[in-house]
Amino acid sequence: MTLSGPWTDGGTIPAAFSQAEGDVSPALTWAGPPDGIVSFVLVVHDLDAPIAGGADDLLHWLLWNIPGSARSLTQHLPQGATLGDGSRQISATGPNYRGPAAPASGPPHHYVFELYALDTMIDVPAVGQPPAQTRAAVMTAMAGHVRAKGVIVGLYKRTGG
């Protein structure tokens, strides 16, 4: 399965999708999931921003129960724990996409967008737990149900001081 965004894999994420420009989620498309997919899960995280003593990294977006018939996400998805298609979302800062914001003073950070194709829906509520616990619950619920995975990595760091 392949995942594509508005940058090439390993390329620079456009500033339009950063915190500096209002946390606008990028349009994403995917192709080649296996037959029988019930839902997708998207996990966006910053490999270069460890948290919890290095046991985890910063969650920028977790979107689960994306319908199995979907092959794309539109740009600028709305905020809210549950979207119109039944998808649920959370990030480190709430029920929304959280754009990259690596400091200008260091190297670019690696933002990993991972799309998982599942043979089930995930019964994890979008509210009630801190983001890290929700992420852990979704990842646990996915165990044994992942049928394919697509990944795209983007680099980002703020410009200026």
BELTARA-V6149 format. One record per pair of residues at least 6 apart in sequence whose ideal C-beta (glycine too) atoms are under 6 Angstrom apart, sorted by the first residue. I is the first residue (numbers start at 0). J is the second residue. D is the distance in whole Angstrom. If there is no record, write none. Layout:
BEGIN
I:J:D  I:J:D
END
This chain:
BEGIN
0:31:5  0:32:5  0:116:6  0:147:4  0:149:4  1:30:5  1:31:6  1:149:5  2:29:5  2:114:5  2:149:3  2:151:5  3:28:5  4:25:5  4:27:5  4:151:5  5:25:5  6:12:6  6:153:5  8:151:5  8:152:6  9:152:6  11:154:5  12:99:6  12:153:4  12:155:4  14:20:5  15:23:6  16:23:6  16:25:5  16:98:5  17:98:4  17:99:5  18:98:5  18:100:4  22:96:6  22:98:5  23:75:5  24:75:6  24:76:5  24:96:4  26:73:6  26:74:4  27:72:5  28:71:4  29:70:6  29:114:6  29:149:5  32:116:4  32:147:5  33:146:5  33:147:5  35:118:6  36:67:4  36:116:5  37:67:5  37:118:6  37:119:5  37:120:6  38:64:5  38:65:6  38:67:5  38:117:5  38:120:5  39:65:4  39:114:6  39:116:6  40:63:4  40:115:5  41:62:4  41:114:5  42:61:6  42:113:5  43:59:4  43:60:4  43:112:5  44:56:5  44:58:5  44:59:6  44:111:6  45:56:6  45:57:4  45:108:5  45:110:6  46:56:6  46:109:4  46:111:6  47:108:4  47:109:6  48:56:6  48:57:4  49:56:6  50:57:6  57:91:6  58:90:6  58:91:5  58:130:5  58:134:5  59:90:6  59:97:5  60:90:5  60:96:5  61:89:5  61:134:5  62:86:6  62:88:5  63:87:5  63:121:5  63:137:5  64:85:6  64:86:5  64:87:6  64:120:5  64:121:6  65:86:5  66:84:6  78:94:6  78:95:4  79:94:6  80:94:4  80:125:4  80:126:5  81:87:5  81:125:6  87:125:4  88:94:6  89:125:6  89:130:5  89:133:5  90:97:4  91:97:6  91:130:5  99:110:5  99:155:4  101:108:4  101:155:6  101:156:4  103:156:6  103:157:4  103:159:6  107:154:4  107:155:6  107:156:4  109:152:6  110:153:5  110:155:6  111:152:5  112:151:5  113:150:5  114:149:5  115:145:5  115:148:5  116:146:5  116:147:4  117:144:5  118:144:5  118:146:6  119:144:5  121:137:6  121:140:5  123:136:5  123:137:5  123:140:6
END
